[in-house]
Amino acid sequence: MTTKKQQLLDQRYLKMADIWAQNSYCNRRKVGALLVKDKMIISDGYNGTPSGFENECEDEDNKTKSYVLHAEANAITKVAKSGNSSLGATLYVTSSPCLECSKLIIQSGISRVVFTENYRLEDGINLLKRANIDVEQIEPGNI
């Protein structure tokens, strides 16, 4: 069970992830993520194109380009590049992870995922639960 103090921290980190999402150049949907370990932010990410690419996420038909990275993937690869470990960390993300990001979450040793809005598919959440990762949704109105 989550303590009152942890609930407050969860709400604050989700607010920060929401603010971080505003860095995204994507027009259709902006998503932010923070990786927290021992009450320290060890990485952050938002959805967007890889480093060195144009900052346009959608094509001329307003479809997301195939190479756009999700916020979770950006946070996980960023922590890996830094040499820090995400083992036992909590991922705060403004949208529930997709299946591909959930695979990365499992492999990176993240032990807990806290999110606000549901992604259109639940495959990712189901996979995380199957891997015994603690998953918690906090409604946007509660942050």
The first five atom37 places (N, CA, C, CB, O) and aatype in JSON, in Angstrom:
{
  "aatype": [12, 16, 16, 11, 11, 5, 5, 10, 10, 3, 5, 1, 18, 10, 11, 12, 0, 3, 9, 17, 0, 5, 2, 15, 18, 4, 2, 1, 1, 11, 19, 7, 0, 10, 10, 19, 11, 3, 11, 12, 9, 9, 15, 3, 7, 18, 2, 7, 16, 14, 15, 7, 13, 6, 2, 6, 4, 6, 3, 6, 3, 2, 11, 16, 11, 15, 18, 19, 10, 8, 0, 6, 0, 2, 0, 9, 16, 11, 19, 0, 11, 15, 7, 2, 15, 15, 10, 7, 0, 16, 10, 18, 19, 16, 15, 15, 14, 4, 10, 6, 4, 15, 11, 10, 9, 9, 5, 15, 7, 9, 15, 1, 19, 19, 13, 16, 6, 2, 18, 1, 10, 6, 3, 7, 9, 2, 10, 10, 11, 1, 0, 2, 9, 3, 19, 6, 5, 9, 6, 14, 7, 2, 9],
  "atom_mask": [
    [1, 1, 1, 1, 1],
    [1, 1, 1, 1, 1],
    [1, 1, 1, 1, 1],
    [1, 1, 1, 1, 1],
    [1, 1, 1, 1, 1],
    [1, 1, 1, 1, 1],
    [1, 1, 1, 1, 1],
    [1, 1, 1, 1, 1],
    [1, 1, 1, 1, 1],
    [1, 1, 1, 1, 1],
    [1, 1, 1, 1, 1],
    [1, 1, 1, 1, 1],
    [1, 1, 1, 1, 1],
    [1, 1, 1, 1, 1],
    [1, 1, 1, 1, 1],
    [1, 1, 1, 1, 1],
    [1, 1, 1, 1, 1],
    [1, 1, 1, 1, 1],
    [1, 1, 1, 1, 1],
    [1, 1, 1, 1, 1],
    [1, 1, 1, 1, 1],
    [1, 1, 1, 1, 1],
    [1, 1, 1, 1, 1],
    [1, 1, 1, 1, 1],
    [1, 1, 1, 1, 1],
    [1, 1, 1, 1, 1],
    [1, 1, 1, 1, 1],
    [1, 1, 1, 1, 1],
    [1, 1, 1, 1, 1],
    [1, 1, 1, 1, 1],
    [1, 1, 1, 1, 1],
    [1, 1, 1, 0, 1],
    [1, 1, 1, 1, 1],
    [1, 1, 1, 1, 1],
    [1, 1, 1, 1, 1],
    [1, 1, 1, 1, 1],
    [1, 1, 1, 1, 1],
    [1, 1, 1, 1, 1],
    [1, 1, 1, 1, 1],
    [1, 1, 1, 1, 1],
    [1, 1, 1, 1, 1],
    [1, 1, 1, 1, 1],
    [1, 1, 1, 1, 1],
    [1, 1, 1, 1, 1],
    [1, 1, 1, 0, 1],
    [1, 1, 1, 1, 1],
    [1, 1, 1, 1, 1],
    [1, 1, 1, 0, 1],
    [1, 1, 1, 1, 1],
    [1, 1, 1, 1, 1],
    [1, 1, 1, 1, 1],
    [1, 1, 1, 0, 1],
    [1, 1, 1, 1, 1],
    [1, 1, 1, 1, 1],
    [1, 1, 1, 1, 1],
    [1, 1, 1, 1, 1],
    [1, 1, 1, 1, 1],
    [1, 1, 1, 1, 1],
    [1, 1, 1, 1, 1],
    [1, 1, 1, 1, 1],
    [1, 1, 1, 1, 1],
    [1, 1, 1, 1, 1],
    [1, 1, 1, 1, 1],
    [1, 1, 1, 1, 1],
    [1, 1, 1, 1, 1],
    [1, 1, 1, 1, 1],
    [1, 1, 1, 1, 1],
    [1, 1, 1, 1, 1],
    [1, 1, 1, 1, 1],
    [1, 1, 1, 1, 1],
    [1, 1, 1, 1, 1],
    [1, 1, 1, 1, 1],
    [1, 1, 1, 1, 1],
    [1, 1, 1, 1, 1],
    [1, 1, 1, 1, 1],
    [1, 1, 1, 1, 1],
    [1, 1, 1, 1, 1],
    [1, 1, 1, 1, 1],
    [1, 1, 1, 1, 1],
    [1, 1, 1, 1, 1],
    [1, 1, 1, 1, 1],
    [1, 1, 1, 1, 1],
    [1, 1, 1, 0, 1],
    [1, 1, 1, 1, 1],
    [1, 1, 1, 1, 1],
    [1, 1, 1, 1, 1],
    [1, 1, 1, 1, 1],
    [1, 1, 1, 0, 1],
    [1, 1, 1, 1, 1],
    [1, 1, 1, 1, 1],
    [1, 1, 1, 1, 1],
    [1, 1, 1, 1, 1],
    [1, 1, 1, 1, 1],
    [1, 1, 1, 1, 1],
    [1, 1, 1, 1, 1],
    [1, 1, 1, 1, 1],
    [1, 1, 1, 1, 1],
    [1, 1, 1, 1, 1],
    [1, 1, 1, 1, 1],
    [1, 1, 1, 1, 1],
    [1, 1, 1, 1, 1],
    [1, 1, 1, 1, 1],
    [1, 1, 1, 1, 1],
    [1, 1, 1, 1, 1],
    [1, 1, 1, 1, 1],
    [1, 1, 1, 1, 1],
    [1, 1, 1, 1, 1],
    [1, 1, 1, 1, 1],
    [1, 1, 1, 0, 1],
    [1, 1, 1, 1, 1],
    [1, 1, 1, 1, 1],
    [1, 1, 1, 1, 1],
    [1, 1, 1, 1, 1],
    [1, 1, 1, 1, 1],
    [1, 1, 1, 1, 1],
    [1, 1, 1, 1, 1],
    [1, 1, 1, 1, 1],
    [1, 1, 1, 1, 1],
    [1, 1, 1, 1, 1],
    [1, 1, 1, 1, 1],
    [1, 1, 1, 1, 1],
    [1, 1, 1, 1, 1],
    [1, 1, 1, 1, 1],
    [1, 1, 1, 0, 1],
    [1, 1, 1, 1, 1],
    [1, 1, 1, 1, 1],
    [1, 1, 1, 1, 1],
    [1, 1, 1, 1, 1],
    [1, 1, 1, 1, 1],
    [1, 1, 1, 1, 1],
    [1, 1, 1, 1, 1],
    [1, 1, 1, 1, 1],
    [1, 1, 1, 1, 1],
    [1, 1, 1, 1, 1],
    [1, 1, 1, 1, 1],
    [1, 1, 1, 1, 1],
    [1, 1, 1, 1, 1],
    [1, 1, 1, 1, 1],
    [1, 1, 1, 1, 1],
    [1, 1, 1, 1, 1],
    [1, 1, 1, 0, 1],
    [1, 1, 1, 1, 1],
    [1, 1, 1, 1, 1]
  ],
  "atom_positions": [
    [[0.84, -1.2, 0.0], [0.0, 0.0, 0.0], [0.88, 1.25, 0.0], [-0.95, 0.0, 1.23], [1.91, 1.31, 0.68]],
    [[0.46, 2.23, -0.76], [1.21, 3.48, -0.88], [0.9, 4.4, 0.29], [0.88, 4.17, -2.21], [-0.27, 4.62, 0.63]],
    [[1.95, 4.94, 0.92], [1.76, 5.85, 2.04], [1.31, 7.22, 1.55], [3.05, 5.98, 2.86], [1.43, 7.54, 0.36]],
    [[0.79, 8.02, 2.45], [0.35, 9.38, 2.12], [1.53, 10.19, 1.58], [-0.27, 10.08, 3.36], [1.39, 10.96, 0.63]],
    [[2.7, 10.03, 2.21], [3.9, 10.75, 1.77], [4.28, 10.33, 0.34], [5.09, 10.49, 2.74], [4.62, 11.18, -0.49]],
    [[4.21, 9.03, 0.05], [4.53, 8.55, -1.29], [3.5, 9.05, -2.3], [4.59, 7.01, -1.32], [3.86, 9.39, -3.43]],
    [[2.23, 9.11, -1.92], [1.2, 9.63, -2.81], [1.49, 11.08, -3.19], [-0.19, 9.54, -2.15], [1.34, 11.46, -4.35]],
    [[1.92, 11.87, -2.22], [2.27, 13.28, -2.5], [3.46, 13.36, -3.44], [2.57, 14.03, -1.19], [3.46, 14.16, -4.37]],
    [[4.47, 12.53, -3.21], [5.64, 12.51, -4.1], [5.23, 12.09, -5.51], [6.73, 11.56, -3.55], [5.66, 12.69, -6.49]],
    [[4.39, 11.06, -5.6], [3.91, 10.6, -6.91], [3.21, 11.73, -7.66], [2.95, 9.41, -6.74], [3.46, 11.94, -8.84]],
    [[2.35, 12.45, -6.96], [1.63, 13.56, -7.59], [2.6, 14.65, -8.06], [0.6, 14.16, -6.61], [2.44, 15.19, -9.15]],
    [[3.59, 14.95, -7.26], [4.55, 16.0, -7.63], [5.4, 15.59, -8.83], [5.46, 16.33, -6.44], [5.63, 16.38, -9.74]],
    [[5.88, 14.33, -8.82], [6.68, 13.87, -9.96], [5.85, 13.81, -11.23], [7.27, 12.48, -9.66], [6.37, 14.1, -12.31]],
    [[4.57, 13.46, -11.13], [3.71, 13.45, -12.31], [3.48, 14.87, -12.83], [2.37, 12.79, -11.99], [3.41, 15.08, -14.04]],
    [[3.36, 15.82, -11.93], [3.25, 17.23, -12.35], [4.5, 17.65, -13.11], [3.02, 18.16, -11.13], [4.42, 18.33, -14.14]],
    [[5.64, 17.23, -12.6], [6.91, 17.57, -13.27], [7.0, 16.89, -14.64], [8.1, 17.16, -12.4], [7.48, 17.5, -15.6]],
    [[6.55, 15.64, -14.73], [6.55, 14.94, -16.02], [5.63, 15.65, -17.01], [6.12, 13.47, -15.85], [5.93, 15.74, -18.2]],
    [[4.51, 16.16, -16.5], [3.58, 16.9, -17.36], [4.21, 18.19, -17.87], [2.29, 17.21, -16.6], [4.05, 18.55, -19.04]],
    [[4.93, 18.87, -17.01], [5.64, 20.08, -17.44], [6.71, 19.72, -18.46], [6.27, 20.8, -16.22], [6.88, 20.42, -19.46]],
    [[7.43, 18.62, -18.22], [8.5, 18.2, -19.12], [7.94, 17.84, -20.5], [9.26, 17.01, -18.54], [8.62, 18.03, -21.51]],
    [[6.71, 17.33, -20.54], [6.07, 16.98, -21.8], [5.96, 18.18, -22.73], [4.69, 16.38, -21.55], [5.93, 18.03, -23.95]],
    [[5.89, 19.36, -22.15], [5.73, 20.57, -22.97], [6.97, 20.85, -23.84], [5.46, 21.77, -22.07], [6.91, 21.68, -24.74]],
    [[8.07, 20.16, -23.57], [9.27, 20.29, -24.41], [9.12, 19.57, -25.74], [10.49, 19.75, -23.67], [9.89, 19.81, -26.67]],
    [[8.13, 18.69, -25.84], [7.93, 17.91, -27.05], [7.51, 18.81, -28.21], [6.89, 16.82, -26.82], [6.73, 19.75, -28.03]],
    [[8.02, 18.49, -29.4], [7.62, 19.21, -30.6], [6.45, 18.51, -31.3], [8.81, 19.33, -31.56], [5.99, 18.97, -32.34]],
    [[5.98, 17.41, -30.74], [4.87, 16.68, -31.34], [3.58, 17.48, -31.18], [4.72, 15.28, -30.7], [3.32, 18.05, -30.12]],
    [[2.79, 17.53, -32.23], [1.55, 18.29, -32.2], [0.37, 17.45, -31.71], [1.25, 18.84, -33.57], [-0.49, 17.95, -30.99]],
    [[0.34, 16.19, -32.09], [-0.82, 15.34, -31.78], [-0.89, 14.98, -30.31], [-0.77, 14.07, -32.6], [-1.98, 14.94, -29.73]],
    [[0.24, 14.73, -29.7], [0.25, 14.32, -28.29], [1.62, 14.58, -27.7], [-0.12, 12.83, -28.15], [2.65, 14.22, -28.28]],
    [[1.63, 15.21, -26.55], [2.88, 15.5, -25.84], [2.93, 14.61, -24.59], [2.98, 17.02, -25.45], [2.01, 14.61, -23.78]],
    [[4.03, 13.86, -24.46], [4.18, 12.94, -23.34], [5.53, 13.22, -22.66], [4.09, 11.45, -23.8], [6.54, 13.43, -23.32]],
    [[5.51, 13.22, -21.33], [6.73, 13.43, -20.56], [6.97, 12.27, -19.61], [0.0, 0.0, 0.0], [6.04, 11.6, -19.17]],
    [[8.26, 12.03, -19.29], [8.62, 10.94, -18.39], [9.78, 11.35, -17.5], [8.98, 9.66, -19.18], [10.68, 12.09, -17.92]],
    [[9.76, 10.88, -16.27], [10.86, 11.07, -15.33], [11.21, 9.72, -14.73], [10.5, 12.11, -14.22], [10.32, 8.93, -14.4]],
    [[12.5, 9.46, -14.59], [12.97, 8.28, -13.88], [13.51, 8.74, -12.54], [14.06, 7.5, -14.71], [14.38, 9.6, -12.48]],
    [[12.99, 8.16, -11.46], [13.36, 8.57, -10.11], [13.87, 7.37, -9.34], [12.15, 9.22, -9.39], [13.27, 6.29, -9.35]],
    [[15.0, 7.57, -8.67], [15.59, 6.52, -7.85], [16.11, 7.16, -6.57], [16.74, 5.77, -8.62], [16.84, 8.15, -6.62]],
    [[15.74, 6.59, -5.45], [16.16, 7.14, -4.15], [15.82, 8.62, -4.03], [17.68, 6.93, -3.95], [16.62, 9.42, -3.53]],
    [[14.63, 8.99, -4.48], [14.1, 10.36, -4.43], [14.93, 11.36, -5.25], [14.04, 10.83, -3.0], [14.87, 12.57, -5.01]],
    [[15.69, 10.85, -6.22], [16.46, 11.71, -7.12], [16.03, 11.44, -8.56], [17.99, 11.48, -6.96], [15.85, 10.29, -8.95]],
    [[15.85, 12.5, -9.33], [15.55, 12.33, -10.75], [16.86, 11.93, -11.43], [14.94, 13.66, -11.38], [17.82, 12.69, -11.43]],
    [[16.87, 10.73, -12.02], [18.09, 10.26, -12.67], [18.01, 10.38, -14.19], [18.35, 8.81, -12.29], [19.02, 10.26, -14.88]],
    [[16.81, 10.63, -14.71], [16.66, 10.83, -16.15], [15.3, 11.44, -16.45], [16.85, 9.51, -16.91], [14.4, 11.42, -15.61]],
    [[15.19, 11.96, -17.64], [13.93, 12.55, -18.09], [13.8, 12.32, -19.59], [13.86, 14.07, -17.75], [14.78, 12.02, -20.26]],
    [[12.61, 12.45, -20.08], [12.4, 12.29, -21.51], [11.05, 12.83, -21.93], [0.0, 0.0, 0.0], [10.14, 12.98, -21.12]],
    [[10.94, 13.11, -23.2], [9.66, 13.48, -23.81], [9.65, 12.9, -25.21], [9.45, 15.04, -23.82], [10.71, 12.59, -25.76]],
    [[8.48, 12.76, -25.78], [8.4, 12.16, -27.1], [8.92, 13.13, -28.15], [6.96, 11.73, -27.42], [8.66, 14.33, -28.1]],
    [[9.66, 12.57, -29.1], [10.22, 13.39, -30.16], [11.15, 12.59, -31.05], [0.0, 0.0, 0.0], [11.33, 11.38, -30.87]],
    [[11.73, 13.27, -32.01], [12.62, 12.62, -32.97], [14.0, 12.4, -32.35], [12.73, 13.47, -34.26], [14.36, 13.07, -31.38]],
    [[14.78, 11.47, -32.9], [16.14, 11.25, -32.38], [17.01, 12.49, -32.49], [16.8, 10.09, -33.12], [16.75, 13.38, -33.31]],
    [[18.04, 12.55, -31.67], [18.98, 13.68, -31.69], [19.52, 13.89, -33.1], [20.15, 13.44, -30.7], [19.89, 12.94, -33.79]],
    [[19.56, 15.15, -33.5], [20.09, 15.5, -34.81], [19.06, 15.49, -35.93], [0.0, 0.0, 0.0], [19.37, 15.92, -37.04]],
    [[17.86, 15.03, -35.66], [16.8, 15.02, -36.67], [15.98, 16.31, -36.55], [15.89, 13.78, -36.5], [16.07, 17.03, -35.55]],
    [[15.19, 16.59, -37.58], [14.28, 17.73, -37.54], [13.32, 17.56, -36.38], [13.51, 17.87, -38.88], [13.0, 16.44, -35.99]],
    [[12.85, 18.64, -35.83], [11.92, 18.61, -34.7], [10.48, 18.61, -35.17], [12.17, 19.8, -33.77], [9.67, 19.42, -34.72]],
    [[10.16, 17.71, -36.06], [8.79, 17.56, -36.56], [8.4, 16.1, -36.39], [8.65, 18.02, -38.05], [9.02, 15.22, -37.0]],
    [[7.39, 15.84, -35.59], [6.99, 14.47, -35.28], [5.97, 13.9, -36.25], [6.42, 14.41, -33.89], [5.87, 12.68, -36.4]],
    [[5.21, 14.77, -36.9], [4.15, 14.3, -37.79], [4.52, 14.57, -39.25], [2.82, 14.98, -37.44], [5.22, 15.53, -39.56]],
    [[4.02, 13.69, -40.13], [4.24, 13.91, -41.55], [3.17, 14.83, -42.12], [4.26, 12.57, -42.31], [2.36, 15.38, -41.37]],
    [[3.16, 15.0, -43.44], [2.21, 15.92, -44.07], [0.75, 15.48, -43.91], [2.53, 16.06, -45.54], [-0.16, 16.28, -44.09]],
    [[0.53, 14.19, -43.58], [-0.82, 13.69, -43.34], [-1.17, 13.68, -41.85], [-0.97, 12.28, -43.91], [-2.18, 13.09, -41.45]],
    [[-0.35, 14.33, -41.04], [-0.51, 14.42, -39.59], [-0.41, 13.06, -38.88], [-1.86, 15.06, -39.27], [-0.98, 12.86, -37.81]],
    [[0.32, 12.14, -39.5], [0.58, 10.84, -38.88], [1.96, 10.91, -38.23], [0.5, 9.66, -39.93], [2.88, 11.54, -38.76]],
    [[2.11, 10.25, -37.1], [3.39, 10.25, -36.4], [4.43, 9.52, -37.23], [3.25, 9.6, -35.0], [4.19, 8.41, -37.71]],
    [[5.59, 10.14, -37.4], [6.68, 9.52, -38.15], [7.15, 8.27, -37.42], [7.86, 10.52, -38.36], [7.15, 8.22, -36.19]],
    [[7.55, 7.27, -38.18], [7.89, 5.95, -37.62], [9.08, 6.0, -36.67], [8.18, 4.98, -38.75], [9.22, 5.13, -35.81]],
    [[9.94, 6.99, -36.81], [11.15, 7.03, -35.99], [11.04, 7.91, -34.75], [12.3, 7.51, -36.83], [12.03, 8.14, -34.05]],
    [[9.85, 8.41, -34.47], [9.65, 9.21, -33.26], [9.79, 8.29, -32.04], [8.24, 9.92, -33.26], [9.23, 7.2, -32.0]],
    [[10.56, 8.76, -31.06], [10.77, 8.01, -29.82], [9.74, 8.43, -28.78], [12.2, 8.24, -29.28], [9.39, 9.6, -28.68]],
    [[9.27, 7.46, -28.02], [8.36, 7.76, -26.92], [9.14, 8.32, -25.74], [7.57, 6.5, -26.5], [10.35, 8.11, -25.63]],
    [[8.46, 9.01, -24.87], [9.09, 9.65, -23.71], [9.83, 8.64, -22.84], [8.04, 10.39, -22.88], [10.94, 8.9, -22.38]],
    [[9.21, 7.47, -22.63], [9.83, 6.44, -21.8], [11.14, 5.95, -22.42], [8.87, 5.26, -21.61], [12.14, 5.8, -21.73]],
    [[11.12, 5.72, -23.74], [12.32, 5.26, -24.44], [13.43, 6.3, -24.34], [11.99, 4.95, -25.92], [14.6, 5.96, -24.14]],
    [[13.07, 7.57, -24.47], [14.06, 8.63, -24.34], [14.67, 8.66, -22.94], [13.44, 9.98, -24.67], [15.88, 8.81, -22.79]],
    [[13.84, 8.53, -21.92], [14.35, 8.55, -20.54], [15.24, 7.35, -20.26], [13.18, 8.58, -19.53], [16.28, 7.48, -19.62]],
    [[14.85, 6.17, -20.75], [15.62, 4.95, -20.51], [16.96, 4.99, -21.25], [14.82, 3.72, -20.94], [17.99, 4.64, -20.68]],
    [[16.95, 5.41, -22.49], [18.21, 5.46, -23.24], [19.12, 6.56, -22.71], [17.94, 5.68, -24.73], [20.34, 6.44, -22.75]],
    [[18.53, 7.62, -22.24], [19.32, 8.72, -21.66], [20.03, 8.28, -20.38], [18.41, 9.93, -21.37], [21.19, 8.62, -20.18]],
    [[19.35, 7.53, -19.53], [19.98, 7.06, -18.3], [21.08, 6.04, -18.64], [18.94, 6.42, -17.34], [22.12, 6.01, -17.98]],
    [[20.85, 5.22, -19.65], [21.86, 4.25, -20.06], [23.11, 4.96, -20.57], [21.31, 3.3, -21.15], [24.23, 4.56, -20.27]],
    [[22.91, 6.01, -21.33], [24.03, 6.79, -21.88], [24.82, 7.48, -20.77], [23.51, 7.84, -22.87], [26.03, 7.68, -20.9]],
    [[24.14, 7.83, -19.68], [24.8, 8.54, -18.58], [25.63, 7.62, -17.7], [23.77, 9.24, -17.73], [26.47, 8.09, -16.93]],
    [[25.41, 6.32, -17.83], [26.14, 5.39, -16.98], [25.44, 5.11, -15.66], [0.0, 0.0, 0.0], [25.92, 4.28, -14.88]],
    [[24.33, 5.78, -15.38], [23.55, 5.49, -14.18], [22.75, 4.22, -14.37], [22.62, 6.68, -13.83], [22.6, 3.74, -15.5]],
    [[22.25, 3.68, -13.29], [21.45, 2.47, -13.34], [19.99, 2.78, -13.02], [21.99, 1.41, -12.37], [19.69, 3.54, -12.09]],
    [[19.1, 2.21, -13.8], [17.66, 2.37, -13.54], [17.11, 1.22, -12.72], [16.89, 2.49, -14.86], [15.9, 1.14, -12.5]],
    [[17.96, 0.32, -12.26], [17.53, -0.82, -11.47], [16.82, -0.36, -10.2], [18.74, -1.71, -11.12], [17.41, 0.34, -9.37]],
    [[15.57, -0.75, -10.05], [14.78, -0.38, -8.88], [14.16, 1.0, -8.94], [0.0, 0.0, 0.0], [13.57, 1.44, -7.95]],
    [[14.28, 1.68, -10.06], [13.75, 3.04, -10.2], [12.25, 3.03, -10.44], [14.47, 3.78, -11.34], [11.66, 2.0, -10.77]],
    [[11.64, 4.2, -10.27], [10.24, 4.41, -10.6], [10.17, 5.3, -11.84], [9.46, 5.05, -9.41], [10.86, 6.32, -11.92]],
    [[9.34, 4.92, -12.79], [9.11, 5.72, -13.99], [7.79, 6.45, -13.83], [9.11, 4.83, -15.27], [6.75, 5.82, -13.63]],
    [[7.83, 7.76, -13.92], [6.62, 8.59, -13.92], [6.39, 9.03, -15.35], [6.75, 9.82, -12.94], [7.29, 9.6, -15.97]],
    [[5.22, 8.78, -15.87], [4.95, 9.1, -17.27], [3.51, 9.58, -17.41], [5.21, 7.87, -18.18], [2.61, 9.09, -16.73]],
    [[3.3, 10.53, -18.31], [1.98, 11.14, -18.45], [0.99, 10.28, -19.23], [2.11, 12.47, -19.12], [-0.2, 10.58, -19.26]],
    [[1.48, 9.21, -19.87], [0.61, 8.29, -20.59], [1.08, 6.87, -20.3], [0.61, 8.58, -22.14], [2.28, 6.64, -20.17]],
    [[0.16, 5.93, -20.19], [0.58, 4.56, -19.91], [1.45, 4.04, -21.05], [-0.66, 3.64, -19.71], [1.21, 4.34, -22.22]],
    [[2.47, 3.26, -20.71], [3.42, 2.79, -21.72], [2.8, 1.84, -22.75], [4.58, 2.1, -21.05], [1.91, 1.05, -22.43]],
    [[3.29, 1.94, -23.97], [2.9, 1.02, -25.03], [3.66, -0.3, -24.83], [3.18, 1.63, -26.44], [4.48, -0.42, -23.92]],
    [[3.38, -1.26, -25.66], [4.02, -2.57, -25.56], [5.54, -2.48, -25.73], [3.43, -3.52, -26.61], [6.29, -3.08, -24.96]],
    [[6.0, -1.73, -26.72], [7.44, -1.62, -26.97], [8.17, -0.95, -25.81], [7.7, -0.84, -28.26], [9.24, -1.41, -25.41]],
    [[7.6, 0.11, -25.28], [8.22, 0.78, -24.14], [8.19, -0.1, -22.89], [7.52, 2.12, -23.85], [9.11, -0.06, -22.08]],
    [[7.14, -0.9, -22.76], [7.05, -1.8, -21.61], [8.16, -2.84, -21.64], [5.68, -2.49, -21.58], [8.69, -3.22, -20.59]],
    [[8.52, -3.3, -22.83], [9.65, -4.23, -22.95], [10.93, -3.57, -22.45], [9.82, -4.7, -24.42], [11.72, -4.19, -21.74]],
    [[11.14, -2.31, -22.84], [12.33, -1.58, -22.39], [12.32, -1.38, -20.87], [12.42, -0.2, -23.09], [13.35, -1.51, -20.21]],
    [[11.15, -1.08, -20.33], [11.0, -0.88, -18.88], [11.39, -2.15, -18.13], [9.53, -0.48, -18.52], [12.14, -2.1, -17.15]],
    [[10.9, -3.29, -18.6], [11.21, -4.56, -17.96], [12.72, -4.83, -18.03], [10.43, -5.71, -18.63], [13.34, -5.17, -17.02]],
    [[13.29, -4.68, -19.2], [14.72, -4.98, -19.39], [15.63, -4.02, -18.63], [15.05, -4.95, -20.85], [16.76, -4.39, -18.3]],
    [[15.17, -2.81, -18.36], [16.02, -1.83, -17.69], [15.97, -1.93, -16.17], [15.61, -0.44, -18.11], [16.69, -1.22, -15.48]],
    [[15.13, -2.82, -15.65], [15.09, -3.04, -14.21], [14.23, -2.07, -13.43], [0.0, 0.0, 0.0], [14.29, -2.03, -12.2]],
    [[13.43, -1.29, -14.13], [12.51, -0.37, -13.44], [11.49, -1.22, -12.69], [11.79, 0.6, -14.46], [10.94, -2.18, -13.23]],
    [[11.23, -0.86, -11.43], [10.36, -1.69, -10.6], [8.95, -1.14, -10.42], [10.99, -1.87, -9.26], [8.06, -1.84, -9.94]],
    [[8.75, 0.1, -10.81], [7.44, 0.73, -10.59], [7.16, 1.73, -11.7], [7.38, 1.43, -9.21], [8.06, 2.45, -12.14]],
    [[5.91, 1.77, -12.16], [5.48, 2.72, -13.18], [4.22, 3.42, -12.67], [5.21, 2.01, -14.56], [3.25, 2.78, -12.28]],
    [[4.26, 4.76, -12.68], [3.12, 5.57, -12.26], [2.77, 6.46, -13.45], [3.44, 6.43, -10.95], [3.63, 7.14, -14.0]],
    [[1.5, 6.45, -13.84], [1.08, 7.22, -15.01], [-0.26, 7.89, -14.76], [1.0, 6.31, -16.24], [-0.95, 7.6, -13.79]],
    [[-0.61, 8.82, -15.66], [-1.9, 9.49, -15.54], [-2.9, 8.99, -16.58], [-1.72, 11.01, -15.68], [-3.86, 8.32, -16.22]],
    [[-2.69, 9.28, -17.83], [-3.67, 8.95, -18.87], [-3.41, 7.58, -19.48], [-3.67, 10.01, -19.95], [-2.26, 7.15, -19.59]],
    [[-4.47, 6.92, -19.89], [-4.34, 5.63, -20.56], [-3.96, 5.81, -22.02], [-5.64, 4.84, -20.45], [-4.51, 6.66, -22.71]],
    [[-3.02, 5.0, -22.48], [-2.7, 4.88, -23.9], [-3.87, 4.13, -24.54], [-1.32, 4.12, -24.15], [-4.63, 3.48, -23.83]],
    [[-4.01, 4.22, -25.84], [-5.18, 3.61, -26.5], [-5.22, 2.09, -26.39], [-5.18, 4.0, -27.96], [-6.29, 1.49, -26.52]],
    [[-4.08, 1.45, -26.16], [-4.01, 0.0, -25.99], [-3.51, -0.32, -24.59], [-3.09, -0.64, -27.07], [-2.74, 0.44, -24.01]],
    [[-3.94, -1.44, -24.05], [-3.52, -1.83, -22.7], [-2.46, -2.92, -22.71], [-4.7, -2.3, -21.91], [-2.1, -3.43, -21.64]],
    [[-1.94, -3.3, -23.88], [-0.94, -4.37, -23.98], [0.27, -4.1, -23.1], [-0.5, -4.53, -25.44], [0.78, -5.0, -22.43]],
    [[0.73, -2.86, -23.11], [1.93, -2.51, -22.34], [1.72, -2.67, -20.85], [0.0, 0.0, 0.0], [2.57, -3.24, -20.16]],
    [[0.61, -2.19, -20.35], [0.3, -2.3, -18.92], [0.15, -3.76, -18.53], [-1.0, -1.53, -18.58], [0.64, -4.18, -17.48]],
    [[-0.51, -4.54, -19.37], [-0.68, -5.97, -19.09], [0.66, -6.69, -19.02], [-1.56, -6.62, -20.15], [0.86, -7.55, -18.17]],
    [[1.58, -6.34, -19.91], [2.91, -6.95, -19.9], [3.68, -6.57, -18.64], [3.7, -6.53, -21.14], [4.34, -7.42, -18.03]],
    [[3.6, -5.31, -18.23], [4.28, -4.87, -17.01], [3.77, -5.64, -15.79], [4.09, -3.36, -16.8], [4.55, -6.07, -14.95]],
    [[2.47, -5.8, -15.71], [1.88, -6.54, -14.59], [2.31, -8.0, -14.61], [0.35, -6.44, -14.63], [2.57, -8.59, -13.57]],
    [[2.39, -8.56, -15.8], [2.85, -9.95, -15.93], [4.29, -10.1, -15.45], [2.73, -10.4, -17.39], [4.67, -11.15, -14.94]],
    [[5.09, -9.05, -15.62], [6.49, -9.04, -15.18], [6.61, -8.64, -13.7], [7.32, -8.07, -16.05], [7.71, -8.45, -13.19]],
    [[5.48, -8.52, -13.02], [5.45, -8.16, -11.59], [6.02, -6.78, -11.29], [6.21, -9.18, -10.79], [6.61, -6.54, -10.24]],
    [[5.82, -5.88, -12.24], [6.2, -4.48, -12.02], [4.98, -3.78, -11.43], [6.68, -3.79, -13.36], [3.86, -3.93, -11.92]],
    [[5.22, -3.02, -10.38], [4.14, -2.28, -9.71], [3.66, -1.18, -10.65], [4.61, -1.69, -8.34], [4.45, -0.31, -11.04]],
    [[2.39, -1.2, -11.01], [1.81, -0.23, -11.93], [0.68, 0.49, -11.22], [1.29, -0.92, -13.24], [-0.2, -0.12, -10.61]],
    [[0.72, 1.82, -11.3], [-0.31, 2.61, -10.63], [-0.74, 3.77, -11.52], [0.19, 3.13, -9.27], [0.09, 4.48, -12.08]],
    [[-2.04, 3.95, -11.62], [-2.58, 5.09, -12.36], [-3.11, 6.11, -11.37], [-3.69, 4.66, -13.34], [-3.83, 5.78, -10.43]],
    [[-2.73, 7.36, -11.59], [-3.26, 8.47, -10.82], [-4.0, 9.37, -11.8], [-2.11, 9.26, -10.05], [-3.41, 9.91, -12.73]],
    [[-5.28, 9.51, -11.6], [-6.1, 10.3, -12.51], [-5.59, 11.73, -12.59], [-7.58, 10.28, -12.05], [-5.16, 12.3, -11.59]],
    [[-5.62, 12.31, -13.81], [-5.11, 13.69, -13.99], [-5.71, 14.69, -13.01], [-5.38, 14.16, -15.4], [-5.03, 15.63, -12.59]],
    [[-6.95, 14.51, -12.64], [-7.59, 15.42, -11.69], [-7.04, 15.32, -10.29], [0.0, 0.0, 0.0], [-7.3, 16.2, -9.46]],
    [[-6.28, 14.27, -10.0], [-5.72, 14.06, -8.67], [-4.25, 14.48, -8.55], [-5.84, 12.62, -8.3], [-3.6, 14.2, -7.55]],
    [[-3.75, 15.17, -9.58], [-2.38, 15.65, -9.47], [-2.32, 17.12, -9.46], [-1.54, 15.13, -10.59], [-1.24, 17.7, -9.37]]
  ]
}
